[in-house]
Amino acid sequence: MITMKDIIRDGHPTLRKVAEEVSIPASKEDKQILESMMEYLINSQDPEKAEKFELRGGVGLAAPQINVPKRMIAVHAKDENGQQFSYALFNPKILSHSIEKSYLTGGEGCLSVDEAIPGFVPRNARITVKGIDLDNNEVKLRLKGLMAIIFQHEIDHLNGVMFYDHINTEAPYTPVENAIPIDR
């Protein structure tokens, strides 16, 4: 079971590396890693388990965050309408994105970053993502709003990019032009 001690923190070199593609069909080991990433997210959202195992709540996790430099992400979150999204993907790729932007009004956080980093993180408002699920099936998702933001955050990890790299350091709370603000 993954716990906070398995999650590497900001400054660790793996977080700045471009992760490697996973060979498909995925190996048993890679499947187990991805399943354990999803298990962490589910456990972290269960108040009893989160307290018992001292887990910080998370909605997404990328393999580089557990020091595995491979292209794997897990997302377990509800969108603005309360619809549950639960995806564990190998080699996720953004196929297309909108020109229109969006951002979380409260900023973004990350399990690998212990302190709050203030500022708006501009993201694409809509994206189409393709990846391979745990059963080796191709999955294509059209995402918007909060889900688009979560997937972009996790896919950034696969490319060695941290959320705060997108923040305007001169003026972190400058409204993002022509963007949709999302409250969370």
mmCIF file of the C-alpha atoms, coordinates in Angstrom:
data_MODEL
# 
_entry.id   MODEL 
# 
loop_
_atom_site.group_PDB 
_atom_site.id 
_atom_site.type_symbol 
_atom_site.label_atom_id 
_atom_site.label_alt_id 
_atom_site.label_comp_id 
_atom_site.label_asym_id 
_atom_site.label_entity_id 
_atom_site.label_seq_id 
_atom_site.pdbx_PDB_ins_code 
_atom_site.Cartn_x 
_atom_site.Cartn_y 
_atom_site.Cartn_z 
_atom_site.occupancy 
_atom_site.B_iso_or_equiv 
_atom_site.pdbx_formal_charge 
_atom_site.auth_seq_id 
_atom_site.auth_comp_id 
_atom_site.auth_asym_id 
_atom_site.auth_atom_id 
_atom_site.pdbx_PDB_model_num 
ATOM 1   C CA . MET A 1 1   ? 0.000   0.000  0.000   1.00 0.00 ? 1   MET A CA 1 
ATOM 2   C CA . ILE A 1 2   ? 1.296   3.448  -0.935  1.00 0.00 ? 2   ILE A CA 1 
ATOM 3   C CA . THR A 1 3   ? 1.466   5.975  1.907   1.00 0.00 ? 3   THR A CA 1 
ATOM 4   C CA . MET A 1 4   ? 2.832   9.514  2.147   1.00 0.00 ? 4   MET A CA 1 
ATOM 5   C CA . LYS A 1 5   ? 6.314   8.121  2.862   1.00 0.00 ? 5   LYS A CA 1 
ATOM 6   C CA . ASP A 1 6   ? 6.320   6.688  -0.694  1.00 0.00 ? 6   ASP A CA 1 
ATOM 7   C CA . ILE A 1 7   ? 5.543   10.043 -2.311  1.00 0.00 ? 7   ILE A CA 1 
ATOM 8   C CA . ILE A 1 8   ? 8.681   11.965 -3.210  1.00 0.00 ? 8   ILE A CA 1 
ATOM 9   C CA . ARG A 1 9   ? 8.740   15.693 -2.524  1.00 0.00 ? 9   ARG A CA 1 
ATOM 10  C CA . ASP A 1 10  ? 9.514   18.805 -4.495  1.00 0.00 ? 10  ASP A CA 1 
ATOM 11  C CA . GLY A 1 11  ? 13.224  19.021 -5.280  1.00 0.00 ? 11  GLY A CA 1 
ATOM 12  C CA . HIS A 1 12  ? 13.625  15.273 -5.958  1.00 0.00 ? 12  HIS A CA 1 
ATOM 13  C CA . PRO A 1 13  ? 15.243  14.867 -9.418  1.00 0.00 ? 13  PRO A CA 1 
ATOM 14  C CA . THR A 1 14  ? 12.673  12.300 -10.659 1.00 0.00 ? 14  THR A CA 1 
ATOM 15  C CA . LEU A 1 15  ? 9.969   15.003 -10.548 1.00 0.00 ? 15  LEU A CA 1 
ATOM 16  C CA . ARG A 1 16  ? 11.851  16.967 -13.234 1.00 0.00 ? 16  ARG A CA 1 
ATOM 17  C CA . LYS A 1 17  ? 12.517  14.061 -15.615 1.00 0.00 ? 17  LYS A CA 1 
ATOM 18  C CA . VAL A 1 18  ? 10.449  13.136 -18.657 1.00 0.00 ? 18  VAL A CA 1 
ATOM 19  C CA . ALA A 1 19  ? 8.930   9.745  -17.831 1.00 0.00 ? 19  ALA A CA 1 
ATOM 20  C CA . GLU A 1 20  ? 9.354   6.757  -20.132 1.00 0.00 ? 20  GLU A CA 1 
ATOM 21  C CA . GLU A 1 21  ? 6.564   5.121  -22.133 1.00 0.00 ? 21  GLU A CA 1 
ATOM 22  C CA . VAL A 1 22  ? 5.155   1.915  -20.654 1.00 0.00 ? 22  VAL A CA 1 
ATOM 23  C CA . SER A 1 23  ? 5.409   -1.167 -22.907 1.00 0.00 ? 23  SER A CA 1 
ATOM 24  C CA . ILE A 1 24  ? 1.913   -2.363 -23.849 1.00 0.00 ? 24  ILE A CA 1 
ATOM 25  C CA . PRO A 1 25  ? 0.573   -4.832 -22.910 1.00 0.00 ? 25  PRO A CA 1 
ATOM 26  C CA . ALA A 1 26  ? 1.665   -3.611 -19.490 1.00 0.00 ? 26  ALA A CA 1 
ATOM 27  C CA . SER A 1 27  ? 3.707   -5.953 -17.330 1.00 0.00 ? 27  SER A CA 1 
ATOM 28  C CA . LYS A 1 28  ? 2.240   -7.425 -14.163 1.00 0.00 ? 28  LYS A CA 1 
ATOM 29  C CA . GLU A 1 29  ? 4.569   -5.166 -12.158 1.00 0.00 ? 29  GLU A CA 1 
ATOM 30  C CA . ASP A 1 30  ? 3.422   -2.000 -13.960 1.00 0.00 ? 30  ASP A CA 1 
ATOM 31  C CA . LYS A 1 31  ? -0.231  -2.976 -13.489 1.00 0.00 ? 31  LYS A CA 1 
ATOM 32  C CA . GLN A 1 32  ? 0.365   -3.518 -9.754  1.00 0.00 ? 32  GLN A CA 1 
ATOM 33  C CA . ILE A 1 33  ? 2.032   -0.093 -9.438  1.00 0.00 ? 33  ILE A CA 1 
ATOM 34  C CA . LEU A 1 34  ? -0.866  1.630  -11.229 1.00 0.00 ? 34  LEU A CA 1 
ATOM 35  C CA . GLU A 1 35  ? -3.451  -0.269 -9.143  1.00 0.00 ? 35  GLU A CA 1 
ATOM 36  C CA . SER A 1 36  ? -1.661  0.776  -5.942  1.00 0.00 ? 36  SER A CA 1 
ATOM 37  C CA . MET A 1 37  ? -1.674  4.423  -7.123  1.00 0.00 ? 37  MET A CA 1 
ATOM 38  C CA . MET A 1 38  ? -5.452  4.247  -7.555  1.00 0.00 ? 38  MET A CA 1 
ATOM 39  C CA . GLU A 1 39  ? -5.781  2.526  -4.176  1.00 0.00 ? 39  GLU A CA 1 
ATOM 40  C CA . TYR A 1 40  ? -3.893  5.435  -2.568  1.00 0.00 ? 40  TYR A CA 1 
ATOM 41  C CA . LEU A 1 41  ? -6.350  7.977  -4.033  1.00 0.00 ? 41  LEU A CA 1 
ATOM 42  C CA . ILE A 1 42  ? -9.401  5.986  -2.926  1.00 0.00 ? 42  ILE A CA 1 
ATOM 43  C CA . ASN A 1 43  ? -7.965  5.466  0.586   1.00 0.00 ? 43  ASN A CA 1 
ATOM 44  C CA . SER A 1 44  ? -6.932  9.134  0.854   1.00 0.00 ? 44  SER A CA 1 
ATOM 45  C CA . GLN A 1 45  ? -10.551 10.175 0.272   1.00 0.00 ? 45  GLN A CA 1 
ATOM 46  C CA . ASP A 1 46  ? -11.871 7.818  2.970   1.00 0.00 ? 46  ASP A CA 1 
ATOM 47  C CA . PRO A 1 47  ? -11.715 9.831  6.237   1.00 0.00 ? 47  PRO A CA 1 
ATOM 48  C CA . GLU A 1 48  ? -11.065 6.757  8.444   1.00 0.00 ? 48  GLU A CA 1 
ATOM 49  C CA . LYS A 1 49  ? -8.303  5.285  6.267   1.00 0.00 ? 49  LYS A CA 1 
ATOM 50  C CA . ALA A 1 50  ? -6.770  8.708  5.626   1.00 0.00 ? 50  ALA A CA 1 
ATOM 51  C CA . GLU A 1 51  ? -6.496  9.324  9.363   1.00 0.00 ? 51  GLU A CA 1 
ATOM 52  C CA . LYS A 1 52  ? -5.328  5.792  10.212  1.00 0.00 ? 52  LYS A CA 1 
ATOM 53  C CA . PHE A 1 53  ? -2.551  5.787  7.588   1.00 0.00 ? 53  PHE A CA 1 
ATOM 54  C CA . GLU A 1 54  ? -1.857  9.566  7.698   1.00 0.00 ? 54  GLU A CA 1 
ATOM 55  C CA . LEU A 1 55  ? -2.701  10.078 4.021   1.00 0.00 ? 55  LEU A CA 1 
ATOM 56  C CA . ARG A 1 56  ? -3.096  13.513 2.473   1.00 0.00 ? 56  ARG A CA 1 
ATOM 57  C CA . GLY A 1 57  ? -6.213  13.664 0.339   1.00 0.00 ? 57  GLY A CA 1 
ATOM 58  C CA . GLY A 1 58  ? -5.539  13.445 -3.383  1.00 0.00 ? 58  GLY A CA 1 
ATOM 59  C CA . VAL A 1 59  ? -7.535  13.372 -6.617  1.00 0.00 ? 59  VAL A CA 1 
ATOM 60  C CA . GLY A 1 60  ? -4.663  12.434 -8.916  1.00 0.00 ? 60  GLY A CA 1 
ATOM 61  C CA . LEU A 1 61  ? -1.277  10.737 -8.764  1.00 0.00 ? 61  LEU A CA 1 
ATOM 62  C CA . ALA A 1 62  ? 1.434   10.257 -11.383 1.00 0.00 ? 62  ALA A CA 1 
ATOM 63  C CA . ALA A 1 63  ? 4.028   7.465  -11.218 1.00 0.00 ? 63  ALA A CA 1 
ATOM 64  C CA . PRO A 1 64  ? 6.997   9.883  -11.036 1.00 0.00 ? 64  PRO A CA 1 
ATOM 65  C CA . GLN A 1 65  ? 5.572   11.091 -7.695  1.00 0.00 ? 65  GLN A CA 1 
ATOM 66  C CA . ILE A 1 66  ? 6.320   7.650  -6.234  1.00 0.00 ? 66  ILE A CA 1 
ATOM 67  C CA . ASN A 1 67  ? 9.776   7.689  -7.875  1.00 0.00 ? 67  ASN A CA 1 
ATOM 68  C CA . VAL A 1 68  ? 8.717   5.491  -10.812 1.00 0.00 ? 68  VAL A CA 1 
ATOM 69  C CA . PRO A 1 69  ? 9.720   7.420  -13.967 1.00 0.00 ? 69  PRO A CA 1 
ATOM 70  C CA . LYS A 1 70  ? 7.052   5.819  -16.187 1.00 0.00 ? 70  LYS A CA 1 
ATOM 71  C CA . ARG A 1 71  ? 4.043   7.301  -18.000 1.00 0.00 ? 71  ARG A CA 1 
ATOM 72  C CA . MET A 1 72  ? 1.248   6.200  -15.637 1.00 0.00 ? 72  MET A CA 1 
ATOM 73  C CA . ILE A 1 73  ? -1.444  8.268  -13.926 1.00 0.00 ? 73  ILE A CA 1 
ATOM 74  C CA . ALA A 1 74  ? -4.411  7.599  -11.670 1.00 0.00 ? 74  ALA A CA 1 
ATOM 75  C CA . VAL A 1 75  ? -7.334  10.009 -11.245 1.00 0.00 ? 75  VAL A CA 1 
ATOM 76  C CA . HIS A 1 76  ? -10.180 9.514  -8.764  1.00 0.00 ? 76  HIS A CA 1 
ATOM 77  C CA . ALA A 1 77  ? -12.354 12.606 -8.418  1.00 0.00 ? 77  ALA A CA 1 
ATOM 78  C CA . LYS A 1 78  ? -15.837 14.024 -8.805  1.00 0.00 ? 78  LYS A CA 1 
ATOM 79  C CA . ASP A 1 79  ? -16.486 16.748 -11.347 1.00 0.00 ? 79  ASP A CA 1 
ATOM 80  C CA . GLU A 1 80  ? -18.486 19.918 -10.735 1.00 0.00 ? 80  GLU A CA 1 
ATOM 81  C CA . ASN A 1 81  ? -21.735 17.944 -11.181 1.00 0.00 ? 81  ASN A CA 1 
ATOM 82  C CA . GLY A 1 82  ? -20.754 15.238 -8.701  1.00 0.00 ? 82  GLY A CA 1 
ATOM 83  C CA . GLN A 1 83  ? -20.048 12.638 -11.420 1.00 0.00 ? 83  GLN A CA 1 
ATOM 84  C CA . GLN A 1 84  ? -17.281 10.229 -10.347 1.00 0.00 ? 84  GLN A CA 1 
ATOM 85  C CA . PHE A 1 85  ? -14.276 9.886  -12.658 1.00 0.00 ? 85  PHE A CA 1 
ATOM 86  C CA . SER A 1 86  ? -11.954 7.005  -11.880 1.00 0.00 ? 86  SER A CA 1 
ATOM 87  C CA . TYR A 1 87  ? -9.212  6.268  -14.406 1.00 0.00 ? 87  TYR A CA 1 
ATOM 88  C CA . ALA A 1 88  ? -5.877  4.476  -14.218 1.00 0.00 ? 88  ALA A CA 1 
ATOM 89  C CA . LEU A 1 89  ? -4.015  5.023  -17.483 1.00 0.00 ? 89  LEU A CA 1 
ATOM 90  C CA . PHE A 1 90  ? -0.768  3.988  -19.108 1.00 0.00 ? 90  PHE A CA 1 
ATOM 91  C CA . ASN A 1 91  ? 0.822   6.412  -21.584 1.00 0.00 ? 91  ASN A CA 1 
ATOM 92  C CA . PRO A 1 92  ? -1.849  9.125  -21.381 1.00 0.00 ? 92  PRO A CA 1 
ATOM 93  C CA . LYS A 1 93  ? -1.531  11.713 -24.118 1.00 0.00 ? 93  LYS A CA 1 
ATOM 94  C CA . ILE A 1 94  ? -3.390  14.957 -24.764 1.00 0.00 ? 94  ILE A CA 1 
ATOM 95  C CA . LEU A 1 95  ? -4.597  14.661 -28.363 1.00 0.00 ? 95  LEU A CA 1 
ATOM 96  C CA . SER A 1 96  ? -6.237  18.076 -28.590 1.00 0.00 ? 96  SER A CA 1 
ATOM 97  C CA . HIS A 1 97  ? -7.107  21.062 -26.431 1.00 0.00 ? 97  HIS A CA 1 
ATOM 98  C CA . SER A 1 98  ? -9.179  24.196 -26.530 1.00 0.00 ? 98  SER A CA 1 
ATOM 99  C CA . ILE A 1 99  ? -7.683  27.633 -26.980 1.00 0.00 ? 99  ILE A CA 1 
ATOM 100 C CA . GLU A 1 100 ? -9.952  28.777 -24.151 1.00 0.00 ? 100 GLU A CA 1 
ATOM 101 C CA . LYS A 1 101 ? -8.367  28.556 -20.715 1.00 0.00 ? 101 LYS A CA 1 
ATOM 102 C CA . SER A 1 102 ? -9.632  27.791 -17.211 1.00 0.00 ? 102 SER A CA 1 
ATOM 103 C CA . TYR A 1 103 ? -8.132  27.854 -13.722 1.00 0.00 ? 103 TYR A CA 1 
ATOM 104 C CA . LEU A 1 104 ? -8.988  26.935 -10.151 1.00 0.00 ? 104 LEU A CA 1 
ATOM 105 C CA . THR A 1 105 ? -9.838  30.053 -8.156  1.00 0.00 ? 105 THR A CA 1 
ATOM 106 C CA . GLY A 1 106 ? -8.186  28.537 -5.078  1.00 0.00 ? 106 GLY A CA 1 
ATOM 107 C CA . GLY A 1 107 ? -5.042  27.539 -6.970  1.00 0.00 ? 107 GLY A CA 1 
ATOM 108 C CA . GLU A 1 108 ? -3.684  24.012 -7.276  1.00 0.00 ? 108 GLU A CA 1 
ATOM 109 C CA . GLY A 1 109 ? -2.008  21.739 -4.771  1.00 0.00 ? 109 GLY A CA 1 
ATOM 110 C CA . CYS A 1 110 ? 0.116   18.640 -5.139  1.00 0.00 ? 110 CYS A CA 1 
ATOM 111 C CA . LEU A 1 111 ? 0.933   15.622 -2.979  1.00 0.00 ? 111 LEU A CA 1 
ATOM 112 C CA . SER A 1 112 ? 4.625   16.204 -3.785  1.00 0.00 ? 112 SER A CA 1 
ATOM 113 C CA . VAL A 1 113 ? 4.514   19.852 -2.652  1.00 0.00 ? 113 VAL A CA 1 
ATOM 114 C CA . ASP A 1 114 ? 4.142   20.297 1.103   1.00 0.00 ? 114 ASP A CA 1 
ATOM 115 C CA . GLU A 1 115 ? 3.575   24.038 1.195   1.00 0.00 ? 115 GLU A CA 1 
ATOM 116 C CA . ALA A 1 116 ? 0.779   26.041 -0.414  1.00 0.00 ? 116 ALA A CA 1 
ATOM 117 C CA . ILE A 1 117 ? 2.010   27.925 -3.479  1.00 0.00 ? 117 ILE A CA 1 
ATOM 118 C CA . PRO A 1 118 ? -0.337  30.812 -4.206  1.00 0.00 ? 118 PRO A CA 1 
ATOM 119 C CA . GLY A 1 119 ? -1.467  31.778 -7.669  1.00 0.00 ? 119 GLY A CA 1 
ATOM 120 C CA . PHE A 1 120 ? -3.661  30.912 -10.609 1.00 0.00 ? 120 PHE A CA 1 
ATOM 121 C CA . VAL A 1 121 ? -2.536  28.042 -12.846 1.00 0.00 ? 121 VAL A CA 1 
ATOM 122 C CA . PRO A 1 122 ? -3.797  28.587 -16.410 1.00 0.00 ? 122 PRO A CA 1 
ATOM 123 C CA . ARG A 1 123 ? -4.931  25.347 -18.061 1.00 0.00 ? 123 ARG A CA 1 
ATOM 124 C CA . ASN A 1 124 ? -6.798  24.444 -21.234 1.00 0.00 ? 124 ASN A CA 1 
ATOM 125 C CA . ALA A 1 125 ? -10.551 24.510 -20.564 1.00 0.00 ? 125 ALA A CA 1 
ATOM 126 C CA . ARG A 1 126 ? -11.199 21.369 -22.640 1.00 0.00 ? 126 ARG A CA 1 
ATOM 127 C CA . ILE A 1 127 ? -8.920  18.499 -23.627 1.00 0.00 ? 127 ILE A CA 1 
ATOM 128 C CA . THR A 1 128 ? -9.139  15.116 -25.313 1.00 0.00 ? 128 THR A CA 1 
ATOM 129 C CA . VAL A 1 129 ? -6.944  12.456 -23.691 1.00 0.00 ? 129 VAL A CA 1 
ATOM 130 C CA . LYS A 1 130 ? -6.036  9.005  -24.965 1.00 0.00 ? 130 LYS A CA 1 
ATOM 131 C CA . GLY A 1 131 ? -4.461  6.269  -22.866 1.00 0.00 ? 131 GLY A CA 1 
ATOM 132 C CA . ILE A 1 132 ? -4.456  2.540  -22.144 1.00 0.00 ? 132 ILE A CA 1 
ATOM 133 C CA . ASP A 1 133 ? -6.400  1.195  -19.140 1.00 0.00 ? 133 ASP A CA 1 
ATOM 134 C CA . LEU A 1 134 ? -5.482  -1.670 -16.796 1.00 0.00 ? 134 LEU A CA 1 
ATOM 135 C CA . ASP A 1 135 ? -7.158  -4.174 -19.168 1.00 0.00 ? 135 ASP A CA 1 
ATOM 136 C CA . ASN A 1 136 ? -5.018  -2.951 -22.097 1.00 0.00 ? 136 ASN A CA 1 
ATOM 137 C CA . ASN A 1 137 ? -7.987  -1.215 -23.752 1.00 0.00 ? 137 ASN A CA 1 
ATOM 138 C CA . GLU A 1 138 ? -7.569  2.153  -25.428 1.00 0.00 ? 138 GLU A CA 1 
ATOM 139 C CA . VAL A 1 139 ? -9.540  4.863  -23.650 1.00 0.00 ? 139 VAL A CA 1 
ATOM 140 C CA . LYS A 1 140 ? -10.392 8.236  -25.190 1.00 0.00 ? 140 LYS A CA 1 
ATOM 141 C CA . LEU A 1 141 ? -11.796 10.921 -22.889 1.00 0.00 ? 141 LEU A CA 1 
ATOM 142 C CA . ARG A 1 142 ? -13.214 14.352 -23.671 1.00 0.00 ? 142 ARG A CA 1 
ATOM 143 C CA . LEU A 1 143 ? -12.755 16.389 -20.516 1.00 0.00 ? 143 LEU A CA 1 
ATOM 144 C CA . LYS A 1 144 ? -13.660 19.887 -19.405 1.00 0.00 ? 144 LYS A CA 1 
ATOM 145 C CA . GLY A 1 145 ? -13.574 21.988 -16.278 1.00 0.00 ? 145 GLY A CA 1 
ATOM 146 C CA . LEU A 1 146 ? -12.139 20.397 -13.157 1.00 0.00 ? 146 LEU A CA 1 
ATOM 147 C CA . MET A 1 147 ? -11.424 17.028 -14.834 1.00 0.00 ? 147 MET A CA 1 
ATOM 148 C CA . ALA A 1 148 ? -9.458  18.710 -17.629 1.00 0.00 ? 148 ALA A CA 1 
ATOM 149 C CA . ILE A 1 149 ? -7.401  20.544 -14.994 1.00 0.00 ? 149 ILE A CA 1 
ATOM 150 C CA . ILE A 1 150 ? -6.683  17.368 -12.968 1.00 0.00 ? 150 ILE A CA 1 
ATOM 151 C CA . PHE A 1 151 ? -5.611  15.385 -16.051 1.00 0.00 ? 151 PHE A CA 1 
ATOM 152 C CA . GLN A 1 152 ? -3.341  18.225 -17.259 1.00 0.00 ? 152 GLN A CA 1 
ATOM 153 C CA . HIS A 1 153 ? -1.757  18.448 -13.786 1.00 0.00 ? 153 HIS A CA 1 
ATOM 154 C CA . GLU A 1 154 ? -0.994  14.695 -13.769 1.00 0.00 ? 154 GLU A CA 1 
ATOM 155 C CA . ILE A 1 155 ? 0.217   14.561 -17.396 1.00 0.00 ? 155 ILE A CA 1 
ATOM 156 C CA . ASP A 1 156 ? 2.514   17.528 -16.616 1.00 0.00 ? 156 ASP A CA 1 
ATOM 157 C CA . HIS A 1 157 ? 4.198   15.303 -13.988 1.00 0.00 ? 157 HIS A CA 1 
ATOM 158 C CA . LEU A 1 158 ? 5.048   12.834 -16.768 1.00 0.00 ? 158 LEU A CA 1 
ATOM 159 C CA . ASN A 1 159 ? 6.895   15.636 -18.543 1.00 0.00 ? 159 ASN A CA 1 
ATOM 160 C CA . GLY A 1 160 ? 8.814   16.919 -15.520 1.00 0.00 ? 160 GLY A CA 1 
ATOM 161 C CA . VAL A 1 161 ? 6.547   19.966 -15.125 1.00 0.00 ? 161 VAL A CA 1 
ATOM 162 C CA . MET A 1 162 ? 5.224   21.147 -11.751 1.00 0.00 ? 162 MET A CA 1 
ATOM 163 C CA . PHE A 1 163 ? 1.962   23.098 -11.418 1.00 0.00 ? 163 PHE A CA 1 
ATOM 164 C CA . TYR A 1 164 ? 3.717   26.187 -10.075 1.00 0.00 ? 164 TYR A CA 1 
ATOM 165 C CA . ASP A 1 165 ? 5.783   26.423 -13.303 1.00 0.00 ? 165 ASP A CA 1 
ATOM 166 C CA . HIS A 1 166 ? 2.591   27.850 -14.880 1.00 0.00 ? 166 HIS A CA 1 
ATOM 167 C CA . ILE A 1 167 ? 2.036   30.572 -12.232 1.00 0.00 ? 167 ILE A CA 1 
ATOM 168 C CA . ASN A 1 168 ? 2.851   34.172 -13.136 1.00 0.00 ? 168 ASN A CA 1 
ATOM 169 C CA . THR A 1 169 ? 5.527   34.835 -10.500 1.00 0.00 ? 169 THR A CA 1 
ATOM 170 C CA . GLU A 1 170 ? 5.305   38.624 -10.925 1.00 0.00 ? 170 GLU A CA 1 
ATOM 171 C CA . ALA A 1 171 ? 1.555   38.690 -10.243 1.00 0.00 ? 171 ALA A CA 1 
ATOM 172 C CA . PRO A 1 172 ? 0.281   35.243 -9.147  1.00 0.00 ? 172 PRO A CA 1 
ATOM 173 C CA . TYR A 1 173 ? -3.361  36.335 -8.856  1.00 0.00 ? 173 TYR A CA 1 
ATOM 174 C CA . THR A 1 174 ? -3.639  38.183 -12.137 1.00 0.00 ? 174 THR A CA 1 
ATOM 175 C CA . PRO A 1 175 ? -6.917  36.943 -13.640 1.00 0.00 ? 175 PRO A CA 1 
ATOM 176 C CA . VAL A 1 176 ? -6.258  34.647 -16.579 1.00 0.00 ? 176 VAL A CA 1 
ATOM 177 C CA . GLU A 1 177 ? -7.520  36.453 -19.678 1.00 0.00 ? 177 GLU A CA 1 
ATOM 178 C CA . ASN A 1 178 ? -10.635 34.963 -21.332 1.00 0.00 ? 178 ASN A CA 1 
ATOM 179 C CA . ALA A 1 179 ? -10.543 32.035 -18.902 1.00 0.00 ? 179 ALA A CA 1 
ATOM 180 C CA . ILE A 1 180 ? -13.258 30.186 -17.039 1.00 0.00 ? 180 ILE A CA 1 
ATOM 181 C CA . PRO A 1 181 ? -12.737 30.405 -13.261 1.00 0.00 ? 181 PRO A CA 1 
ATOM 182 C CA . ILE A 1 182 ? -13.571 27.140 -11.470 1.00 0.00 ? 182 ILE A CA 1 
ATOM 183 C CA . ASP A 1 183 ? -14.343 27.185 -7.756  1.00 0.00 ? 183 ASP A CA 1 
ATOM 184 C CA . ARG A 1 184 ? -13.158 24.216 -5.732  1.00 0.00 ? 184 ARG A CA 1 
# 
